[in-house]
Amino acid sequence: MISYIKGALVKVWEDGIVLEANNIGYDIKMPLSSLEDLPRIGDTIKIYTYMHVREDAIGLFGFLTEDDLNMFKLLITVNGIGPKGALGILSAITPDNLRFAILSEDAKTITTAPGIGNKTASKLIIELKDKIKLEDAFEQKLMSQMNGQENVAGSGSAIADVRNEAIQALVVLGYSKTDAAKVVRKIDITEDMSSEDILKKSLKYLV
């Protein structure tokens, strides 16, 4: 079993990435929310993985954090939810929010995920509620907040801010957030660049 892969980000698809490690290109499916947080093409990244094997296909699913991976593994234990369905849920709902939705029996939040109706949401709650502890949910939430604060305090926070501003500007112009994130990722952003500079360079790729 492959626990994780660390390598260069080669390509970003609509539903995943190609990661090169030791001269092998891995096609990895990922949640849409994770695609927006990827580094630039060519950068090194560590992806936590789950290999799903069927008689007719082998799929590799990847996540930016072990928490995302663990929640994915938990979701696919639910009868009727496969890897694609679990990926769709994590694309729409963060692991933190999903844990609290399950514990509070909030089926409405869970049905915001594509392809998940009330019946499936209720089944998910019934099958997973006893597998999630309230104290663990609060602990994971606290860890997520602390990691977020560390990222903001990091030296790259200024670049991250102008990059996100450029992405939001492209969204306002009518581009999807995924497409906007992809094109901005191609820009070699320096500390002296403004979001307007990034936007101008991005539009050249989109013309």
N, C-alpha and C positions, 0 to 999 in steps of 0.2 A: 504493500500500500504506500502511496506517495503522500507524505504528511504536508510538505510544502515544496514550492519551487522558487528559487531565487535566480533571477536573470534579467536580461534586457527586454524592455517593452518594445516590441517590434510593430505591432499594429493593434488598432482598436476597432472592433466591429460594433454593430448595433446591440449585440447581445453578449459580447465577450471580447477576449483579447488573444493575441498571439505573443507568447513569451518565449524567448530564446535562452536556453541554458545548455552549456556543453555541446553547442552546435546542433541542438535539437529544438525545433519549434513546436511548442505546445499550444494547441487550440483549447482555450479555457472559457467556459461559459461563466458569466458573472452577473450579479444583480445590477440593474440599471443605475441604482443609486451609487454603487461603488465605482462605476465607470466615470462618474463626474469628479471623483477624487483621485484619479490616477495622475502620475507625474507625466512629464513630457516623453514623447517617443525617443527611445535610446537610453533613457534612464534605467537604472537598476531598481528592481522592486521585488519584494517577497510576497508570494501569494500562497495562502493556506488552501489546500486542495482536498477534494473528495472524488474518488473514482467510482462511477456507477457502471456496473457491468450487467448487460443483458445478453440473451442468446444472439440477438441480431445487431447489437451496437454497444460501444463503450463510450461513455461520456466523462469528461473531466470538468468539474465545477470548482470555481475558485472564489476566495474571499480575502479581503484586506486584513481582517482580524480573526483571531481564534474564536471570539465570541460569535461572530457572524457564522462561522463554520459550525460551531456547536449548536446554534439555533437551527441551522439548516438540517443537521443530522436529526434533531428532535422532530422537526416538521415532517420529515419523510417517514417517520414511524407511524404517522397517522394514516389510517386506512383510507385510500382514495387520493392521497396527496403524494405525487411523485416528485422527482427532482425539479422538473420544469415548474410545477405548481409551487413548490417551496421557494424556488428562485423568484417567482412572480410576487410571492408574499413579501419576501425580503427586499424586493425592488420598491414596494409601496409603503412598507412599515419597518421602522428600525427595530432591531432586537429588543431594545429597552421598552419601546412602546408596545411591542407585541407581547412581551412578558406581562406587563401591567394589564393589557387588554384581556389576556387569558385569565389572570388572577381575578379580575373584576367582572369576568363573564361579559365583556363588552363585544358582542358579536358584530355590532355595527361598524366598529373600527376595523375589524378583520375583513369584513366584506368590501372594504375599499380596495383590497387587492384584486387584480384582474382574474376573473374566472372563479372567484370564491363567493358562493351564495350563502344564504342564511343557514341552510342545512349543513353545508360543509364547515362553516364557521362554528356552528354549535357542536359538531362532532369533534372539531379540533380542540375546543375548550374542554369538552368532557374527557378526551383522551390525554391531554397534556396538563390539566390543572394540578393534578397530584404529583407531576414530575417537576414542577417549578415551585421553589420556596420563596416566600415574600422577602425574607432577609437577603437571599441571593439576588433578587431583582433589584433591591435597593443598593446592594454592594456594587453590582454591575453598572447601575445608573451613576453612582458616585465615581467609579473608575472612568467612565466615559466622559464625565464632566471634567475630571482632573486632566485627562489626556487632551481634552479640547483646550483647556487653559494653557497647557504646556506648548501646544502647537501655536497658539496665539502669541505666546511669549517668545517663541523661537525667532532666530534671525531672519527666517524666510517669511515672516508674517506680513511684512510690507508688500512683498511680491505677491503673496497669496491674496492680499486685499485688492490690489489693482487687477489681478487676474480675474477674481470673482466679479469685480465691477464691470470688466469688459464682457464677461459672459452674460451678465444681466442685461447689458446694453444690447447685445446681439439678440437676446430673447425678446426684448422690447421691439426690435426691428423685425421680428417675425420668425426667427430661426428657433428650432427646438433647443432645449437646454443641452441635450446630448450632442447635437451637431455643433453647438457653440463651444462646448467644452473640448470637443475634438480638435477644432481649428485653433483655439487659443493654446492648446497643448503643443501645437507645432511651432509656436513663436518662442524664440530664444529671449526670454524676459530678463532684463537687467534692473538693478535697483533704481536707476535714474529714469526709467520709463514710467509714463503715466498710463492710466486706463485708456485714455484717448489714443495714445500711441499704439497700444496693443490692439485697440478696435480698428484703427486704420490698416494695420498689417493683416489683421484677421479678414477684413473685407476683401483684401486682394486675393486671398485664397478662395473666397466664396463667390467671386465674380465669375 
